Amino acid sequence: VLTIEPGIYFIPELIDYWKSEKKFEEFINYEKVETYKDFGGLRNEENFLITEKGFTLLGKQKPMTIEEVENITA
C-alpha cells in the first residue's frame, strides 16, 4: 500500500517567528501569507494498493477540480 499525503499548513506562531528572523524571505511572501494565517491547513490523503498488474485506489476518488471542491463545500 502506498499513501500519498500532500498538504499545506499555516502555523501562525511559526510564520511570525520566521518573519521576525527574516527566514526564507526569498521563498515566502509574508505579506500574502498574512491573509492565510488563520486558515489552518489542508491535507489530501489517498491510499493505493500496488500489485504486479497495476494499482487500485483504496477508497473514493477525491475531488480534483475547483468545481468539484466547490460542489462539496457549498
ZIFEN-V854032 format. One record per residue. N is the residue number from 1. PHI is phi as a letter, one per 20 degrees, with the letter a starting at -180 (NA if undefined). PSI is psi as a letter, one per 20 degrees, with the letter a starting at -180 (* if undefined). BURIAL is # if it has 24 or more other ideal C-beta (glycine too) atoms within 12 Angstrom, else .. Layout:
n->N phi->PHI psi->PSI burial->BURIAL
n->N phi->PHI psi->PSI burial->BURIAL
This chain:
n->1 phi->NA psi->p burial->.
n->2 phi->d psi->p burial->.
n->3 phi->d psi->p burial->.
n->4 phi->d psi->p burial->.
n->5 phi->c psi->m burial->.
n->6 phi->f psi->q burial->.
n->7 phi->a psi->r burial->.
n->8 phi->b psi->p burial->.
n->9 phi->c psi->p burial->.
n->10 phi->d psi->o burial->.
n->11 phi->d psi->o burial->.
n->12 phi->g psi->g burial->.
n->13 phi->f psi->g burial->.
n->14 phi->f psi->g burial->.
n->15 phi->f psi->g burial->#
n->16 phi->f psi->g burial->.
n->17 phi->f psi->g burial->.
n->18 phi->f psi->g burial->.
n->19 phi->f psi->g burial->.
n->20 phi->f psi->h burial->.
n->21 phi->e psi->i burial->.
n->22 phi->l psi->k burial->.
n->23 phi->e psi->q burial->.
n->24 phi->l psi->k burial->.
n->25 phi->f psi->h burial->.
n->26 phi->f psi->i burial->.
n->27 phi->d psi->h burial->.
n->28 phi->d psi->p burial->.
n->29 phi->e psi->n burial->.
n->30 phi->f psi->h burial->#
n->31 phi->f psi->g burial->.
n->32 phi->f psi->g burial->.
n->33 phi->f psi->h burial->#
n->34 phi->g psi->h burial->.
n->35 phi->f psi->i burial->.
n->36 phi->d psi->i burial->.
n->37 phi->g psi->h burial->.
n->38 phi->e psi->j burial->.
n->39 phi->f psi->h burial->.
n->40 phi->n psi->d burial->.
n->41 phi->a psi->r burial->.
n->42 phi->b psi->p burial->.
n->43 phi->c psi->p burial->.
n->44 phi->d psi->o burial->.
n->45 phi->d psi->p burial->.
n->46 phi->c psi->q burial->.
n->47 phi->d psi->p burial->.
n->48 phi->c psi->p burial->.
n->49 phi->e psi->p burial->.
n->50 phi->d psi->p burial->.
n->51 phi->c psi->r burial->.
n->52 phi->f psi->h burial->.
n->53 phi->e psi->i burial->.
n->54 phi->q psi->b burial->.
n->55 phi->c psi->q burial->.
n->56 phi->c psi->p burial->.
n->57 phi->f psi->p burial->.
n->58 phi->e psi->p burial->.
n->59 phi->n psi->a burial->.
n->60 phi->e psi->q burial->.
n->61 phi->f psi->p burial->.
n->62 phi->e psi->q burial->.
n->63 phi->f psi->p burial->.
n->64 phi->d psi->h burial->.
n->65 phi->e psi->r burial->.
n->66 phi->g psi->g burial->.
n->67 phi->f psi->g burial->.
n->68 phi->f psi->g burial->.
n->69 phi->f psi->g burial->.
n->70 phi->f psi->h burial->.
n->71 phi->f psi->h burial->.
n->72 phi->e psi->i burial->.
n->73 phi->d psi->i burial->.
n->74 phi->f psi->* burial->.
